[in-house]
Structures are given as structure tokens and as C-alpha cells.
Amino acid sequence: MSITALMPVYGRNEVRPVRGEHCHLIGEDGRRFLDFASGIAVNALGHSHAGLIAAVQKQAETLMHCSNLYGSPQGEHLAQRLVDLTFADTVFFTNSGAEAVECAIKTARAYHQQGGNPDRYELITFNNAFHGRTMATISASSQEKMHTGFQPLLPGFRYCEFNDLAAAAAAIGPNTAGFLVEPIQGEGGIRIASDAFLKGLRALCDEHGLMLILDEVQTGVARTGTFYAYEQYGIEPDILATAKGLGGGFPIGACLATEDAARGMGIGAHGSTYGGNPLGVAAAEAVLDVVADEGFLADVRDKGERLRGRLEQFIGNYPELFESVRGRGLLTGLRMKVEPRAFVAHLRDNHEVLTVSAGDNVVRIVPPLVIDDSHIDEFMGKLSAAAASYSPEESG
Ligand SMILES: *Cc1c(COP(=O)(O)O)cnc(C)c1O
């Protein structure tokens, strides 16, 4: 037998973390890495955060799992907190981002079917989007590399160019249920929706009675310097998917909706054995205790600006390697003039810094939200050393 025990769907690199300490990860071999990947925008509080550990420990000792057949004092409390912090009136808890998007897709379809418009089942989504790896969420993405081998896809998705409002408007037809869009495309390469684009989608939804679904799985929970990224656009969605940072490392996601948008989601419409499980809820409560705070959010914005300012200065020294810097809060993209994966590997293997490559030749820089200036200094020092010692041909 040659297949590995772990199904070989990931091209795993040689870092084998066994322990986390604040903003660093320690490998099996004792090597210590600066973690500016955060498990892909998950470890918002870094590793080994005392408040998060205490909350999970305490909940594990009290009640680890309980069925959704019973009342959930824990879930009600967290849901109310999310309702109070956002546009939403109601929350469904999931175990992952893809499940949160699935719930959002079902909620939008049910909204129209409940309203007597069963033909309105199609969601307009955008090129280079990423919404997860379930059948519905790969169908929602235009990226063919995720489709190969898995046809037939789920019908009911139509792709348009991101940031092209005219194309989105032209795509609306009798089957349209709404739009599903990331305010900032994460996997797609930190591509930021323009103000006019998101505001325009909101206006189109209002005009045509459609659902605006935001996928904030990567942008949410303070990552961009506001609790959700939509706050920076002066609009509100009808439905929103969130996960990644929400549990700070414990798997929990959520689908948030207005009362009107959730009109099709009555008893029996949806479910999940683990969704809203007390352990995940406790983790999310501990994350919100830290990040749902105006001072903390302002800090994230400031640290993001300082990091981007330093990066802007730095890339001037290597015009042959780097093209531009973009992002909001601590969701940052460093666009390269060469394929970024070899540089990400060089940074990791030779300079002990973890980042993540993304589409559009971008190196994603997504540190824990709790970094301080010393981590930015450490990062910039190692990045400079890595750029100085890099030759694309050799690493290619
Ligand atoms: C990561 C991600 C998902 C999928 O989340 P999983 O927890 O991996 O299922 C969906 N949408 C966006 C925007 C993401 O970044």
C-alpha cells in the first residue's frame, strides 16, 4: 500500500507543529516559527491564550456536548451577543466555514420558496471566490481546479467578475435569489471589494427583492479591524457566514440572518449534531471577550496600518520581487511579481516565518490579532533577510 494514513489531499510542508506559544509555533524538532499565518486567519488570540484555555477547560469539565433537542442556555447567550453586535436577528451555529455558507445558501433559497418564488434559487457569485469545499460551496466558486473530479456540480450558481457592478446587474434574471460575495477575497489574494461594488450590490438587492449574502468566514471577527468587514462599507447584508477566527482555534462557525431573511428557516428546516455545542460556544465567548471591544478593534486597525506602512517602504528595495501591498486591519496581502509559493517556502524553511500563499501572486500575512510591535519588528527583520537571500531561479 502506498497511500498515506492521512488522505493525501494536502501537499503538506515539513513544518510539524506540536506546540504553540503566543505568536510562535514550535515544531516536532524544536524549531520555532513566527506564526503570521494563524492557521489561516483562525488563531485570532494567538496560541496558548490563557482566557481561551480557561474557558474551554471549564466547559469541558462542566458539559462537553448536548443535543440541539434540548434548550441551550450557552448557545442562546452567544447568539444574543452576535445579534447585539451585528445586523442580525438570529443565528445558526455550525462547525466550519463551509457549513456556515451552506446554511446561508439554504436560507436564501428558503426565503424565496417561503415567499412563493420557487424559481428564485440561483445565487450570483464572483470569479476567484472561495466559499469552502463541500459540494454546494465548490459549486458556488468559479475555480475549476476545485471542480475537477467532482462533477456534476450543484446547479444554481452563476459567476460574474468581482468588482464589476454592471456585470452583476446584467446577470440578474427570473431565477436570481441573490448575491454571495466576500467583502475581501481571502484565498483569491486579498482582493478588496470596492465601496461602489458592495453598496451597488446592496442597492440591487433592495431594488429586486434579492438576498445579499456576505461570506465573512475569513474577514470576520475583528480580522479587518471592525467586528465584521461590512461595517466599513456602510451597508448591512441579509445573511452572513462566519467561522475561522470565531472560535480562536476551536471549530465553530455561524450563519447570521435578519428576521426577514430567515423566514423560511422554521422547525425542521436545518440541523447539525454538533452545531452550537457548548465547548465551541465557550471558545467563541472567550474570543468575543477580547475582540468585541472598540479599543481592541482600533488597535487591530493601527497595527495593520503600521505593518502595511513598513511593507510599503520595504518593497521599494526589491522592485524585481514585490509589486504592491494591500489589505485591511490584519488581513494583509503582499503581491509579488513572481509566483509566491517558492518565496513562502523560503521564508518558512530558511527564516522561520509562516505566511500563506493566495491567488493573484499574493503572500497572505495574517498574524494573530494580539501581536505587538515586537512581532512586527521580528517579521520585518526576517522578511528583509529572506528577500536579500532569495533567488527565484534556485528556489523555483
Ligand atoms: C476558509 C473559508 C471558507 C471555508 O471554511 P472551512 O472552515 O474551511 O469550511 C469559506 N469561505 C471563506 C471566505 C473562507 O476563507
The ligand as an SDF file (V2000), in Angstrom:
LIG
                    3D

 15 15  0  0  0  0  0  0  0  0999 V2000
  -11.8740   29.2990    4.8380 C   0  0  0  0  0  0  0  0  0  0  0  0
  -13.0570   29.8410    4.1240 C   0  0  0  0  0  0  0  0  0  0  0  0
  -14.2340   29.0840    3.9580 C   0  0  0  0  0  0  0  0  0  0  0  0
  -14.3350   27.6410    4.3670 C   0  0  0  0  0  0  0  0  0  0  0  0
  -14.1860   27.4360    5.7340 O   0  0  0  0  0  0  0  0  0  0  0  0
  -13.9040   25.9530    6.2890 P   0  0  0  0  0  0  0  0  0  0  0  0
  -13.9320   26.1150    7.7800 O   0  0  0  0  0  0  0  0  0  0  0  0
  -12.5920   25.5210    5.7530 O   0  0  0  0  0  0  0  0  0  0  0  0
  -15.0160   25.0870    5.7920 O   0  0  0  0  0  0  0  0  0  0  0  0
  -15.3110   29.6830    3.3460 C   0  0  0  0  0  0  0  0  0  0  0  0
  -15.2430   30.9570    2.9160 N   0  0  0  0  0  0  0  0  0  0  0  0
  -14.1480   31.7030    3.0580 C   0  0  0  0  0  0  0  0  0  0  0  0
  -14.1560   33.1320    2.5940 C   0  0  0  0  0  0  0  0  0  0  0  0
  -13.0090   31.1800    3.6610 C   0  0  0  0  0  0  0  0  0  0  0  0
  -11.9010   31.9300    3.7650 O   0  0  0  0  0  0  0  0  0  0  0  0
  1  2  1  0
  2  3  1  0
  2 14  2  0
  3  4  1  0
  3 10  2  0
  4  5  1  0
  5  6  1  0
  6  7  2  0
  6  8  1  0
  6  9  1  0
 10 11  1  0
 11 12  2  0
 12 13  1  0
 12 14  1  0
 14 15  1  0
M  END
$$$$
